[in-house]
Amino acid sequence: MYDGTAELYDGIISLADGTDDLKDGTKEFTDKTKDIDTQIDDAIDEATDKIAGKDFIPISFASDENTDIGLV
């Protein structure tokens, strides 16, 4: 009976520790995902900019003297 009670006590302590870990993990998960919509939008924008070449500046092959350019 004593051994069983000691084992039960150890199990309860282990359960309490696991519950604390779960609480901490749930809080961390909530903190990291509270602005998930913004994180996803930013990641999509970054990937799109990388593929589309947002920083790309096209070189004009038209003469600087030609000021009336609509299409080349």
mmCIF file as Biopython writes it, N, C-alpha, C and O atoms, coordinates in Angstrom:
data_model
#
loop_
_atom_site.group_PDB
_atom_site.id
_atom_site.type_symbol
_atom_site.label_atom_id
_atom_site.label_alt_id
_atom_site.label_comp_id
_atom_site.label_asym_id
_atom_site.label_entity_id
_atom_site.label_seq_id
_atom_site.pdbx_PDB_ins_code
_atom_site.Cartn_x
_atom_site.Cartn_y
_atom_site.Cartn_z
_atom_site.occupancy
_atom_site.B_iso_or_equiv
_atom_site.auth_seq_id
_atom_site.auth_asym_id
_atom_site.pdbx_PDB_model_num
ATOM 1   N N  . MET A ? 1  ? 0.824  -1.181 0.000   1.0 0.0 1  A 1 
ATOM 2   C CA . MET A ? 1  ? 0.000  0.000  0.000   1.0 0.0 1  A 1 
ATOM 3   C C  . MET A ? 1  ? 0.877  1.258  0.000   1.0 0.0 1  A 1 
ATOM 4   O O  . MET A ? 1  ? 0.603  2.223  -0.714  1.0 0.0 1  A 1 
ATOM 5   N N  . TYR A ? 2  ? 1.938  1.224  0.817   1.0 0.0 2  A 1 
ATOM 6   C CA . TYR A ? 2  ? 2.836  2.379  0.896   1.0 0.0 2  A 1 
ATOM 7   C C  . TYR A ? 2  ? 3.488  2.633  -0.467  1.0 0.0 2  A 1 
ATOM 8   O O  . TYR A ? 2  ? 3.540  3.770  -0.937  1.0 0.0 2  A 1 
ATOM 9   N N  . ASP A ? 3  ? 3.985  1.559  -1.097  1.0 0.0 3  A 1 
ATOM 10  C CA . ASP A ? 3  ? 4.636  1.711  -2.403  1.0 0.0 3  A 1 
ATOM 11  C C  . ASP A ? 3  ? 3.656  2.267  -3.438  1.0 0.0 3  A 1 
ATOM 12  O O  . ASP A ? 3  ? 4.024  3.123  -4.242  1.0 0.0 3  A 1 
ATOM 13  N N  . GLY A ? 4  ? 2.444  1.796  -3.420  1.0 0.0 4  A 1 
ATOM 14  C CA . GLY A ? 4  ? 1.429  2.295  -4.350  1.0 0.0 4  A 1 
ATOM 15  C C  . GLY A ? 4  ? 1.120  3.767  -4.125  1.0 0.0 4  A 1 
ATOM 16  O O  . GLY A ? 4  ? 0.951  4.528  -5.078  1.0 0.0 4  A 1 
ATOM 17  N N  . THR A ? 5  ? 1.049  4.159  -2.874  1.0 0.0 5  A 1 
ATOM 18  C CA . THR A ? 5  ? 0.781  5.558  -2.547  1.0 0.0 5  A 1 
ATOM 19  C C  . THR A ? 5  ? 1.952  6.445  -2.976  1.0 0.0 5  A 1 
ATOM 20  O O  . THR A ? 5  ? 1.746  7.543  -3.493  1.0 0.0 5  A 1 
ATOM 21  N N  . ALA A ? 6  ? 3.167  5.969  -2.761  1.0 0.0 6  A 1 
ATOM 22  C CA . ALA A ? 6  ? 4.349  6.731  -3.176  1.0 0.0 6  A 1 
ATOM 23  C C  . ALA A ? 6  ? 4.381  6.859  -4.695  1.0 0.0 6  A 1 
ATOM 24  O O  . ALA A ? 6  ? 4.730  7.915  -5.223  1.0 0.0 6  A 1 
ATOM 25  N N  . GLU A ? 7  ? 4.023  5.801  -5.390  1.0 0.0 7  A 1 
ATOM 26  C CA . GLU A ? 7  ? 3.991  5.830  -6.848  1.0 0.0 7  A 1 
ATOM 27  C C  . GLU A ? 7  ? 2.894  6.799  -7.341  1.0 0.0 7  A 1 
ATOM 28  O O  . GLU A ? 7  ? 3.099  7.530  -8.310  1.0 0.0 7  A 1 
ATOM 29  N N  . LEU A ? 8  ? 1.760  6.797  -6.682  1.0 0.0 8  A 1 
ATOM 30  C CA . LEU A ? 8  ? 0.680  7.729  -7.018  1.0 0.0 8  A 1 
ATOM 31  C C  . LEU A ? 8  ? 1.138  9.161  -6.811  1.0 0.0 8  A 1 
ATOM 32  O O  . LEU A ? 8  ? 0.882  10.021 -7.654  1.0 0.0 8  A 1 
ATOM 33  N N  . TYR A ? 9  ? 1.809  9.429  -5.703  1.0 0.0 9  A 1 
ATOM 34  C CA . TYR A ? 9  ? 2.318  10.770 -5.412  1.0 0.0 9  A 1 
ATOM 35  C C  . TYR A ? 9  ? 3.290  11.218 -6.507  1.0 0.0 9  A 1 
ATOM 36  O O  . TYR A ? 9  ? 3.203  12.341 -7.004  1.0 0.0 9  A 1 
ATOM 37  N N  . ASP A ? 10 ? 4.223  10.322 -6.878  1.0 0.0 10 A 1 
ATOM 38  C CA . ASP A ? 10 ? 5.184  10.650 -7.938  1.0 0.0 10 A 1 
ATOM 39  C C  . ASP A ? 10 ? 4.456  10.943 -9.258  1.0 0.0 10 A 1 
ATOM 40  O O  . ASP A ? 10 ? 4.840  11.847 -10.000 1.0 0.0 10 A 1 
ATOM 41  N N  . GLY A ? 11 ? 3.413  10.176 -9.536  1.0 0.0 11 A 1 
ATOM 42  C CA . GLY A ? 11 ? 2.629  10.405 -10.744 1.0 0.0 11 A 1 
ATOM 43  C C  . GLY A ? 11 ? 1.921  11.746 -10.731 1.0 0.0 11 A 1 
ATOM 44  O O  . GLY A ? 11 ? 1.844  12.422 -11.756 1.0 0.0 11 A 1 
ATOM 45  N N  . ILE A ? 12 ? 1.410  12.130 -9.584  1.0 0.0 12 A 1 
ATOM 46  C CA . ILE A ? 12 ? 0.731  13.424 -9.458  1.0 0.0 12 A 1 
ATOM 47  C C  . ILE A ? 12 ? 1.725  14.569 -9.648  1.0 0.0 12 A 1 
ATOM 48  O O  . ILE A ? 12 ? 1.413  15.568 -10.296 1.0 0.0 12 A 1 
ATOM 49  N N  . ILE A ? 13 ? 2.913  14.418 -9.085  1.0 0.0 13 A 1 
ATOM 50  C CA . ILE A ? 13 ? 3.966  15.435 -9.261  1.0 0.0 13 A 1 
ATOM 51  C C  . ILE A ? 13 ? 4.340  15.532 -10.739 1.0 0.0 13 A 1 
ATOM 52  O O  . ILE A ? 13 ? 4.492  16.632 -11.271 1.0 0.0 13 A 1 
ATOM 53  N N  . SER A ? 14 ? 4.487  14.398 -11.393 1.0 0.0 14 A 1 
ATOM 54  C CA . SER A ? 14 ? 4.818  14.376 -12.814 1.0 0.0 14 A 1 
ATOM 55  C C  . SER A ? 14 ? 3.709  15.022 -13.639 1.0 0.0 14 A 1 
ATOM 56  O O  . SER A ? 14 ? 3.989  15.764 -14.581 1.0 0.0 14 A 1 
ATOM 57  N N  . LEU A ? 15 ? 2.469  14.749 -13.298 1.0 0.0 15 A 1 
ATOM 58  C CA . LEU A ? 15 ? 1.324  15.359 -13.978 1.0 0.0 15 A 1 
ATOM 59  C C  . LEU A ? 15 ? 1.330  16.875 -13.797 1.0 0.0 15 A 1 
ATOM 60  O O  . LEU A ? 15 ? 1.082  17.613 -14.751 1.0 0.0 15 A 1 
ATOM 61  N N  . ALA A ? 16 ? 1.608  17.340 -12.595 1.0 0.0 16 A 1 
ATOM 62  C CA . ALA A ? 16 ? 1.658  18.782 -12.329 1.0 0.0 16 A 1 
ATOM 63  C C  . ALA A ? 16 ? 2.764  19.440 -13.148 1.0 0.0 16 A 1 
ATOM 64  O O  . ALA A ? 16 ? 2.565  20.514 -13.717 1.0 0.0 16 A 1 
ATOM 65  N N  . ASP A ? 17 ? 3.941  18.789 -13.208 1.0 0.0 17 A 1 
ATOM 66  C CA . ASP A ? 17 ? 5.044  19.330 -14.007 1.0 0.0 17 A 1 
ATOM 67  C C  . ASP A ? 17 ? 4.664  19.377 -15.487 1.0 0.0 17 A 1 
ATOM 68  O O  . ASP A ? 17 ? 4.945  20.362 -16.170 1.0 0.0 17 A 1 
ATOM 69  N N  . GLY A ? 18 ? 4.035  18.330 -15.975 1.0 0.0 18 A 1 
ATOM 70  C CA . GLY A ? 18 ? 3.597  18.298 -17.370 1.0 0.0 18 A 1 
ATOM 71  C C  . GLY A ? 18 ? 2.562  19.366 -17.671 1.0 0.0 18 A 1 
ATOM 72  O O  . GLY A ? 18 ? 2.573  19.963 -18.748 1.0 0.0 18 A 1 
ATOM 73  N N  . THR A ? 19 ? 1.671  19.609 -16.726 1.0 0.0 19 A 1 
ATOM 74  C CA . THR A ? 19 ? 0.659  20.646 -16.898 1.0 0.0 19 A 1 
ATOM 75  C C  . THR A ? 19 ? 1.308  22.024 -16.970 1.0 0.0 19 A 1 
ATOM 76  O O  . THR A ? 19 ? 0.895  22.864 -17.769 1.0 0.0 19 A 1 
ATOM 77  N N  . ASP A ? 20 ? 2.326  22.259 -16.134 1.0 0.0 20 A 1 
ATOM 78  C CA . ASP A ? 20 ? 3.055  23.531 -16.195 1.0 0.0 20 A 1 
ATOM 79  C C  . ASP A ? 20 ? 3.751  23.694 -17.543 1.0 0.0 20 A 1 
ATOM 80  O O  . ASP A ? 20 ? 3.726  24.775 -18.130 1.0 0.0 20 A 1 
ATOM 81  N N  . ASP A ? 21 ? 4.377  22.615 -18.036 1.0 0.0 21 A 1 
ATOM 82  C CA . ASP A ? 21 ? 5.029  22.664 -19.342 1.0 0.0 21 A 1 
ATOM 83  C C  . ASP A ? 21 ? 4.015  22.961 -20.450 1.0 0.0 21 A 1 
ATOM 84  O O  . ASP A ? 21 ? 4.286  23.753 -21.353 1.0 0.0 21 A 1 
ATOM 85  N N  . LEU A ? 22 ? 2.858  22.327 -20.372 1.0 0.0 22 A 1 
ATOM 86  C CA . LEU A ? 22 ? 1.808  22.558 -21.353 1.0 0.0 22 A 1 
ATOM 87  C C  . LEU A ? 22 ? 1.339  24.007 -21.314 1.0 0.0 22 A 1 
ATOM 88  O O  . LEU A ? 22 ? 1.133  24.621 -22.361 1.0 0.0 22 A 1 
ATOM 89  N N  . LYS A ? 23 ? 1.170  24.552 -20.126 1.0 0.0 23 A 1 
ATOM 90  C CA . LYS A ? 23 ? 0.751  25.954 -19.974 1.0 0.0 23 A 1 
ATOM 91  C C  . LYS A ? 23 ? 1.785  26.883 -20.596 1.0 0.0 23 A 1 
ATOM 92  O O  . LYS A ? 23 ? 1.433  27.809 -21.327 1.0 0.0 23 A 1 
ATOM 93  N N  . ASP A ? 24 ? 3.070  26.634 -20.303 1.0 0.0 24 A 1 
ATOM 94  C CA . ASP A ? 24 ? 4.136  27.469 -20.853 1.0 0.0 24 A 1 
ATOM 95  C C  . ASP A ? 24 ? 4.185  27.359 -22.378 1.0 0.0 24 A 1 
ATOM 96  O O  . ASP A ? 24 ? 4.344  28.362 -23.073 1.0 0.0 24 A 1 
ATOM 97  N N  . GLY A ? 25 ? 4.050  26.151 -22.886 1.0 0.0 25 A 1 
ATOM 98  C CA . GLY A ? 25 ? 4.066  25.944 -24.332 1.0 0.0 25 A 1 
ATOM 99  C C  . GLY A ? 25 ? 2.886  26.596 -25.023 1.0 0.0 25 A 1 
ATOM 100 O O  . GLY A ? 25 ? 3.028  27.154 -26.111 1.0 0.0 25 A 1 
ATOM 101 N N  . THR A ? 26 ? 1.727  26.529 -24.401 1.0 0.0 26 A 1 
ATOM 102 C CA . THR A ? 26 ? 0.535  27.153 -24.966 1.0 0.0 26 A 1 
ATOM 103 C C  . THR A ? 26 ? 0.693  28.674 -25.004 1.0 0.0 26 A 1 
ATOM 104 O O  . THR A ? 26 ? 0.294  29.316 -25.976 1.0 0.0 26 A 1 
ATOM 105 N N  . LYS A ? 27 ? 1.267  29.244 -23.959 1.0 0.0 27 A 1 
ATOM 106 C CA . LYS A ? 27 ? 1.507  30.693 -23.938 1.0 0.0 27 A 1 
ATOM 107 C C  . LYS A ? 27 ? 2.502  31.085 -25.022 1.0 0.0 27 A 1 
ATOM 108 O O  . LYS A ? 27 ? 2.295  32.076 -25.723 1.0 0.0 27 A 1 
ATOM 109 N N  . GLU A ? 28 ? 3.578  30.317 -25.167 1.0 0.0 28 A 1 
ATOM 110 C CA . GLU A ? 28 ? 4.575  30.604 -26.199 1.0 0.0 28 A 1 
ATOM 111 C C  . GLU A ? 28 ? 3.947  30.519 -27.589 1.0 0.0 28 A 1 
ATOM 112 O O  . GLU A ? 28 ? 4.195  31.370 -28.443 1.0 0.0 28 A 1 
ATOM 113 N N  . PHE A ? 29 ? 3.131  29.484 -27.809 1.0 0.0 29 A 1 
ATOM 114 C CA . PHE A ? 29 ? 2.445  29.314 -29.083 1.0 0.0 29 A 1 
ATOM 115 C C  . PHE A ? 29 ? 1.537  30.511 -29.371 1.0 0.0 29 A 1 
ATOM 116 O O  . PHE A ? 29 ? 1.523  31.031 -30.487 1.0 0.0 29 A 1 
ATOM 117 N N  . THR A ? 30 ? 0.789  30.940 -28.374 1.0 0.0 30 A 1 
ATOM 118 C CA . THR A ? 30 ? -0.118 32.080 -28.526 1.0 0.0 30 A 1 
ATOM 119 C C  . THR A ? 30 ? 0.664  33.357 -28.830 1.0 0.0 30 A 1 
ATOM 120 O O  . THR A ? 30 ? 0.271  34.137 -29.698 1.0 0.0 30 A 1 
ATOM 121 N N  . ASP A ? 31 ? 1.769  33.568 -28.117 1.0 0.0 31 A 1 
ATOM 122 C CA . ASP A ? 31 ? 2.578  34.769 -28.325 1.0 0.0 31 A 1 
ATOM 123 C C  . ASP A ? 31 ? 3.160  34.819 -29.738 1.0 0.0 31 A 1 
ATOM 124 O O  . ASP A ? 31 ? 3.204  35.885 -30.353 1.0 0.0 31 A 1 
ATOM 125 N N  . LYS A ? 32 ? 3.606  33.673 -30.251 1.0 0.0 32 A 1 
ATOM 126 C CA . LYS A ? 32 ? 4.258  33.647 -31.559 1.0 0.0 32 A 1 
ATOM 127 C C  . LYS A ? 32 ? 3.267  33.656 -32.715 1.0 0.0 32 A 1 
ATOM 128 O O  . LYS A ? 32 ? 3.650  33.950 -33.847 1.0 0.0 32 A 1 
ATOM 129 N N  . THR A ? 33 ? 2.009  33.342 -32.453 1.0 0.0 33 A 1 
ATOM 130 C CA . THR A ? 33 ? 1.035  33.277 -33.543 1.0 0.0 33 A 1 
ATOM 131 C C  . THR A ? 33 ? -0.056 34.334 -33.446 1.0 0.0 33 A 1 
ATOM 132 O O  . THR A ? 33 ? -0.998 34.312 -34.238 1.0 0.0 33 A 1 
ATOM 133 N N  . LYS A ? 34 ? 0.046  35.250 -32.506 1.0 0.0 34 A 1 
ATOM 134 C CA . LYS A ? 34 ? -1.031 36.241 -32.338 1.0 0.0 34 A 1 
ATOM 135 C C  . LYS A ? 34 ? -1.156 37.162 -33.543 1.0 0.0 34 A 1 
ATOM 136 O O  . LYS A ? 34 ? -2.246 37.663 -33.819 1.0 0.0 34 A 1 
ATOM 137 N N  . ASP A ? 35 ? -0.067 37.397 -34.267 1.0 0.0 35 A 1 
ATOM 138 C CA . ASP A ? 35 ? -0.126 38.230 -35.469 1.0 0.0 35 A 1 
ATOM 139 C C  . ASP A ? 35 ? 0.254  37.414 -36.707 1.0 0.0 35 A 1 
ATOM 140 O O  . ASP A ? 35 ? 0.956  37.899 -37.594 1.0 0.0 35 A 1 
ATOM 141 N N  . ILE A ? 36 ? -0.221 36.174 -36.747 1.0 0.0 36 A 1 
ATOM 142 C CA . ILE A ? 36 ? 0.139  35.261 -37.831 1.0 0.0 36 A 1 
ATOM 143 C C  . ILE A ? 36 ? -0.306 35.794 -39.193 1.0 0.0 36 A 1 
ATOM 144 O O  . ILE A ? 36 ? 0.382  35.577 -40.190 1.0 0.0 36 A 1 
ATOM 145 N N  . ASP A ? 37 ? -1.449 36.489 -39.250 1.0 0.0 37 A 1 
ATOM 146 C CA . ASP A ? 37 ? -1.912 37.037 -40.523 1.0 0.0 37 A 1 
ATOM 147 C C  . ASP A ? 37 ? -0.883 38.010 -41.098 1.0 0.0 37 A 1 
ATOM 148 O O  . ASP A ? 37 ? -0.574 37.966 -42.289 1.0 0.0 37 A 1 
ATOM 149 N N  . THR A ? 38 ? -0.364 38.876 -40.252 1.0 0.0 38 A 1 
ATOM 150 C CA . THR A ? 38 ? 0.645  39.840 -40.689 1.0 0.0 38 A 1 
ATOM 151 C C  . THR A ? 38 ? 1.933  39.129 -41.078 1.0 0.0 38 A 1 
ATOM 152 O O  . THR A ? 38 ? 2.560  39.485 -42.077 1.0 0.0 38 A 1 
ATOM 153 N N  . GLN A ? 39 ? 2.336  38.125 -40.298 1.0 0.0 39 A 1 
ATOM 154 C CA . GLN A ? 39 ? 3.548  37.374 -40.609 1.0 0.0 39 A 1 
ATOM 155 C C  . GLN A ? 39 ? 3.433  36.692 -41.974 1.0 0.0 39 A 1 
ATOM 156 O O  . GLN A ? 39 ? 4.381  36.706 -42.760 1.0 0.0 39 A 1 
ATOM 157 N N  . ILE A ? 40 ? 2.277  36.100 -42.250 1.0 0.0 40 A 1 
ATOM 158 C CA . ILE A ? 40 ? 2.068  35.421 -43.533 1.0 0.0 40 A 1 
ATOM 159 C C  . ILE A ? 40 ? 2.071  36.435 -44.671 1.0 0.0 40 A 1 
ATOM 160 O O  . ILE A ? 40 ? 2.716  36.212 -45.696 1.0 0.0 40 A 1 
ATOM 161 N N  . ASP A ? 41 ? 1.356  37.549 -44.502 1.0 0.0 41 A 1 
ATOM 162 C CA . ASP A ? 41 ? 1.330  38.577 -45.541 1.0 0.0 41 A 1 
ATOM 163 C C  . ASP A ? 41 ? 2.729  39.118 -45.823 1.0 0.0 41 A 1 
ATOM 164 O O  . ASP A ? 41 ? 3.095  39.312 -46.982 1.0 0.0 41 A 1 
ATOM 165 N N  . ASP A ? 42 ? 3.507  39.359 -44.782 1.0 0.0 42 A 1 
ATOM 166 C CA . ASP A ? 42 ? 4.875  39.860 -44.961 1.0 0.0 42 A 1 
ATOM 167 C C  . ASP A ? 42 ? 5.748  38.839 -45.692 1.0 0.0 42 A 1 
ATOM 168 O O  . ASP A ? 42 ? 6.536  39.205 -46.564 1.0 0.0 42 A 1 
ATOM 169 N N  . ALA A ? 43 ? 5.608  37.564 -45.337 1.0 0.0 43 A 1 
ATOM 170 C CA . ALA A ? 43 ? 6.394  36.522 -45.992 1.0 0.0 43 A 1 
ATOM 171 C C  . ALA A ? 43 ? 6.017  36.404 -47.462 1.0 0.0 43 A 1 
ATOM 172 O O  . ALA A ? 43 ? 6.889  36.227 -48.313 1.0 0.0 43 A 1 
ATOM 173 N N  . ILE A ? 44 ? 4.726  36.501 -47.768 1.0 0.0 44 A 1 
ATOM 174 C CA . ILE A ? 44 ? 4.278  36.436 -49.162 1.0 0.0 44 A 1 
ATOM 175 C C  . ILE A ? 44 ? 4.803  37.646 -49.938 1.0 0.0 44 A 1 
ATOM 176 O O  . ILE A ? 44 ? 5.294  37.506 -51.058 1.0 0.0 44 A 1 
ATOM 177 N N  . ASP A ? 45 ? 4.698  38.828 -49.339 1.0 0.0 45 A 1 
ATOM 178 C CA . ASP A ? 45 ? 5.201  40.035 -50.005 1.0 0.0 45 A 1 
ATOM 179 C C  . ASP A ? 45 ? 6.702  39.940 -50.264 1.0 0.0 45 A 1 
ATOM 180 O O  . ASP A ? 45 ? 7.180  40.319 -51.334 1.0 0.0 45 A 1 
ATOM 181 N N  . GLU A ? 46 ? 7.436  39.435 -49.286 1.0 0.0 46 A 1 
ATOM 182 C CA . GLU A ? 46 ? 8.890  39.296 -49.438 1.0 0.0 46 A 1 
ATOM 183 C C  . GLU A ? 46 ? 9.228  38.316 -50.552 1.0 0.0 46 A 1 
ATOM 184 O O  . GLU A ? 46 ? 10.105 38.584 -51.374 1.0 0.0 46 A 1 
ATOM 185 N N  . ALA A ? 47 ? 8.535  37.180 -50.581 1.0 0.0 47 A 1 
ATOM 186 C CA . ALA A ? 47 ? 8.786  36.186 -51.630 1.0 0.0 47 A 1 
ATOM 187 C C  . ALA A ? 47 ? 8.404  36.737 -52.999 1.0 0.0 47 A 1 
ATOM 188 O O  . ALA A ? 47 ? 9.121  36.519 -53.976 1.0 0.0 47 A 1 
ATOM 189 N N  . THR A ? 48 ? 7.295  37.441 -53.078 1.0 0.0 48 A 1 
ATOM 190 C CA . THR A ? 48 ? 6.861  38.020 -54.343 1.0 0.0 48 A 1 
ATOM 191 C C  . THR A ? 48 ? 7.852  39.073 -54.822 1.0 0.0 48 A 1 
ATOM 192 O O  . THR A ? 48 ? 8.188  39.114 -56.005 1.0 0.0 48 A 1 
ATOM 193 N N  . ASP A ? 49 ? 8.316  39.916 -53.922 1.0 0.0 49 A 1 
ATOM 194 C CA . ASP A ? 49 ? 9.304  40.934 -54.281 1.0 0.0 49 A 1 
ATOM 195 C C  . ASP A ? 49 ? 10.598 40.296 -54.766 1.0 0.0 49 A 1 
ATOM 196 O O  . ASP A ? 49 ? 11.225 40.791 -55.703 1.0 0.0 49 A 1 
ATOM 197 N N  . LYS A ? 50 ? 10.997 39.208 -54.136 1.0 0.0 50 A 1 
ATOM 198 C CA . LYS A ? 50 ? 12.228 38.522 -54.528 1.0 0.0 50 A 1 
ATOM 199 C C  . LYS A ? 50 ? 12.091 37.933 -55.928 1.0 0.0 50 A 1 
ATOM 200 O O  . LYS A ? 50 ? 13.009 38.026 -56.742 1.0 0.0 50 A 1 
ATOM 201 N N  . ILE A ? 51 ? 10.944 37.331 -56.199 1.0 0.0 51 A 1 
ATOM 202 C CA . ILE A ? 51 ? 10.718 36.714 -57.517 1.0 0.0 51 A 1 
ATOM 203 C C  . ILE A ? 51 ? 10.517 37.787 -58.584 1.0 0.0 51 A 1 
ATOM 204 O O  . ILE A ? 51 ? 11.065 37.677 -59.681 1.0 0.0 51 A 1 
ATOM 205 N N  . ALA A ? 52 ? 9.746  38.809 -58.278 1.0 0.0 52 A 1 
ATOM 206 C CA . ALA A ? 52 ? 9.408  39.836 -59.257 1.0 0.0 52 A 1 
ATOM 207 C C  . ALA A ? 52 ? 10.537 40.838 -59.472 1.0 0.0 52 A 1 
ATOM 208 O O  . ALA A ? 52 ? 10.530 41.575 -60.458 1.0 0.0 52 A 1 
ATOM 209 N N  . GLY A ? 53 ? 11.485 40.871 -58.579 1.0 0.0 53 A 1 
ATOM 210 C CA . GLY A ? 53 ? 12.593 41.809 -58.722 1.0 0.0 53 A 1 
ATOM 211 C C  . GLY A ? 53 ? 12.195 43.229 -58.380 1.0 0.0 53 A 1 
ATOM 212 O O  . GLY A ? 53 ? 12.374 44.133 -59.196 1.0 0.0 53 A 1 
ATOM 213 N N  . LYS A ? 54 ? 11.670 43.437 -57.217 1.0 0.0 54 A 1 
ATOM 214 C CA . LYS A ? 54 ? 11.199 44.753 -56.791 1.0 0.0 54 A 1 
ATOM 215 C C  . LYS A ? 54 ? 12.303 45.806 -56.885 1.0 0.0 54 A 1 
ATOM 216 O O  . LYS A ? 54 ? 12.032 46.952 -57.246 1.0 0.0 54 A 1 
ATOM 217 N N  . ASP A ? 55 ? 13.518 45.439 -56.570 1.0 0.0 55 A 1 
ATOM 218 C CA . ASP A ? 55 ? 14.622 46.392 -56.583 1.0 0.0 55 A 1 
ATOM 219 C C  . ASP A ? 55 ? 15.250 46.552 -57.972 1.0 0.0 55 A 1 
ATOM 220 O O  . ASP A ? 55 ? 16.202 47.315 -58.137 1.0 0.0 55 A 1 
ATOM 221 N N  . PHE A ? 56 ? 14.724 45.841 -58.961 1.0 0.0 56 A 1 
ATOM 222 C CA . PHE A ? 56 ? 15.267 45.896 -60.318 1.0 0.0 56 A 1 
ATOM 223 C C  . PHE A ? 56 ? 14.943 47.238 -60.962 1.0 0.0 56 A 1 
ATOM 224 O O  . PHE A ? 56 ? 13.788 47.663 -60.981 1.0 0.0 56 A 1 
ATOM 225 N N  . ILE A ? 57 ? 15.956 47.893 -61.482 1.0 0.0 57 A 1 
ATOM 226 C CA . ILE A ? 57 ? 15.771 49.149 -62.208 1.0 0.0 57 A 1 
ATOM 227 C C  . ILE A ? 57 ? 16.120 48.870 -63.665 1.0 0.0 57 A 1 
ATOM 228 O O  . ILE A ? 57 ? 17.278 48.605 -63.988 1.0 0.0 57 A 1 
ATOM 229 N N  . PRO A ? 58 ? 15.122 48.930 -64.546 1.0 0.0 58 A 1 
ATOM 230 C CA . PRO A ? 58 ? 15.395 48.619 -65.952 1.0 0.0 58 A 1 
ATOM 231 C C  . PRO A ? 58 ? 16.286 49.683 -66.589 1.0 0.0 58 A 1 
ATOM 232 O O  . PRO A ? 58 ? 16.218 50.863 -66.245 1.0 0.0 58 A 1 
ATOM 233 N N  . ILE A ? 59 ? 17.107 49.244 -67.507 1.0 0.0 59 A 1 
ATOM 234 C CA . ILE A ? 59 ? 18.000 50.148 -68.220 1.0 0.0 59 A 1 
ATOM 235 C C  . ILE A ? 59 ? 17.300 50.559 -69.510 1.0 0.0 59 A 1 
ATOM 236 O O  . ILE A ? 59 ? 16.818 49.710 -70.260 1.0 0.0 59 A 1 
ATOM 237 N N  . SER A ? 60 ? 17.247 51.857 -69.763 1.0 0.0 60 A 1 
ATOM 238 C CA . SER A ? 60 ? 16.645 52.348 -70.994 1.0 0.0 60 A 1 
ATOM 239 C C  . SER A ? 60 ? 17.703 52.378 -72.078 1.0 0.0 60 A 1 
ATOM 240 O O  . SER A ? 60 ? 18.802 52.899 -71.890 1.0 0.0 60 A 1 
ATOM 241 N N  . PHE A ? 61 ? 17.345 51.806 -73.219 1.0 0.0 61 A 1 
ATOM 242 C CA . PHE A ? 61 ? 18.264 51.814 -74.353 1.0 0.0 61 A 1 
ATOM 243 C C  . PHE A ? 61 ? 17.932 52.948 -75.322 1.0 0.0 61 A 1 
ATOM 244 O O  . PHE A ? 61 ? 18.552 53.072 -76.379 1.0 0.0 61 A 1 
ATOM 245 N N  . ALA A ? 62 ? 16.964 53.762 -74.960 1.0 0.0 62 A 1 
ATOM 246 C CA . ALA A ? 62 ? 16.612 54.914 -75.787 1.0 0.0 62 A 1 
ATOM 247 C C  . ALA A ? 62 ? 17.572 56.056 -75.484 1.0 0.0 62 A 1 
ATOM 248 O O  . ALA A ? 62 ? 18.115 56.159 -74.384 1.0 0.0 62 A 1 
ATOM 249 N N  . SER A ? 63 ? 17.763 56.884 -76.452 1.0 0.0 63 A 1 
ATOM 250 C CA . SER A ? 63 ? 18.655 58.028 -76.300 1.0 0.0 63 A 1 
ATOM 251 C C  . SER A ? 63 ? 18.058 59.019 -75.301 1.0 0.0 63 A 1 
ATOM 252 O O  . SER A ? 63 ? 16.842 59.201 -75.250 1.0 0.0 63 A 1 
ATOM 253 N N  . ASP A ? 64 ? 18.919 59.656 -74.509 1.0 0.0 64 A 1 
ATOM 254 C CA . ASP A ? 64 ? 18.473 60.680 -73.571 1.0 0.0 64 A 1 
ATOM 255 C C  . ASP A ? 64 ? 17.888 61.887 -74.303 1.0 0.0 64 A 1 
ATOM 256 O O  . ASP A ? 64 ? 17.109 62.652 -73.735 1.0 0.0 64 A 1 
ATOM 257 N N  . GLU A ? 65 ? 18.276 62.046 -75.575 1.0 0.0 65 A 1 
ATOM 258 C CA . GLU A ? 65 ? 17.772 63.174 -76.370 1.0 0.0 65 A 1 
ATOM 259 C C  . GLU A ? 65 ? 16.320 62.960 -76.785 1.0 0.0 65 A 1 
ATOM 260 O O  . GLU A ? 65 ? 15.612 63.925 -77.073 1.0 0.0 65 A 1 
ATOM 261 N N  . ASN A ? 66 ? 15.879 61.736 -76.820 1.0 0.0 66 A 1 
ATOM 262 C CA . ASN A ? 66 ? 14.507 61.422 -77.217 1.0 0.0 66 A 1 
ATOM 263 C C  . ASN A ? 66 ? 13.617 61.508 -75.984 1.0 0.0 66 A 1 
ATOM 264 O O  . ASN A ? 66 ? 13.607 60.595 -75.158 1.0 0.0 66 A 1 
ATOM 265 N N  . THR A ? 67 ? 12.874 62.595 -75.860 1.0 0.0 67 A 1 
ATOM 266 C CA . THR A ? 67 ? 12.078 62.825 -74.656 1.0 0.0 67 A 1 
ATOM 267 C C  . THR A ? 67 ? 10.608 62.413 -74.806 1.0 0.0 67 A 1 
ATOM 268 O O  . THR A ? 67 ? 9.857  62.424 -73.831 1.0 0.0 67 A 1 
ATOM 269 N N  . ASP A ? 68 ? 10.201 62.050 -76.031 1.0 0.0 68 A 1 
ATOM 270 C CA . ASP A ? 68 ? 8.796  61.710 -76.280 1.0 0.0 68 A 1 
ATOM 271 C C  . ASP A ? 68 ? 8.667  60.210 -76.515 1.0 0.0 68 A 1 
ATOM 272 O O  . ASP A ? 68 ? 8.298  59.768 -77.603 1.0 0.0 68 A 1 
ATOM 273 N N  . ILE A ? 69 ? 8.972  59.444 -75.489 1.0 0.0 69 A 1 
ATOM 274 C CA . ILE A ? 69 ? 8.935  57.989 -75.603 1.0 0.0 69 A 1 
ATOM 275 C C  . ILE A ? 69 ? 7.693  57.467 -74.902 1.0 0.0 69 A 1 
ATOM 276 O O  . ILE A ? 69 ? 7.496  57.727 -73.715 1.0 0.0 69 A 1 
ATOM 277 N N  . GLY A ? 70 ? 6.865  56.745 -75.611 1.0 0.0 70 A 1 
ATOM 278 C CA . GLY A ? 70 ? 5.697  56.125 -75.014 1.0 0.0 70 A 1 
ATOM 279 C C  . GLY A ? 70 ? 5.909  54.641 -74.826 1.0 0.0 70 A 1 
ATOM 280 O O  . GLY A ? 70 ? 5.633  54.089 -73.761 1.0 0.0 70 A 1 
ATOM 281 N N  . LEU A ? 71 ? 6.394  54.009 -75.858 1.0 0.0 71 A 1 
ATOM 282 C CA . LEU A ? 71 ? 6.658  52.560 -75.856 1.0 0.0 71 A 1 
ATOM 283 C C  . LEU A ? 71 ? 7.902  52.277 -76.657 1.0 0.0 71 A 1 
ATOM 284 O O  . LEU A ? 71 ? 8.210  52.980 -77.620 1.0 0.0 71 A 1 
ATOM 285 N N  . VAL A ? 72 ? 8.597  51.276 -76.267 1.0 0.0 72 A 1 
ATOM 286 C CA . VAL A ? 72 ? 9.762  50.833 -77.028 1.0 0.0 72 A 1 
ATOM 287 C C  . VAL A ? 72 ? 9.534  49.412 -77.437 1.0 0.0 72 A 1 
ATOM 288 O O  . VAL A ? 72 ? 10.385 48.814 -78.094 1.0 0.0 72 A 1 
#
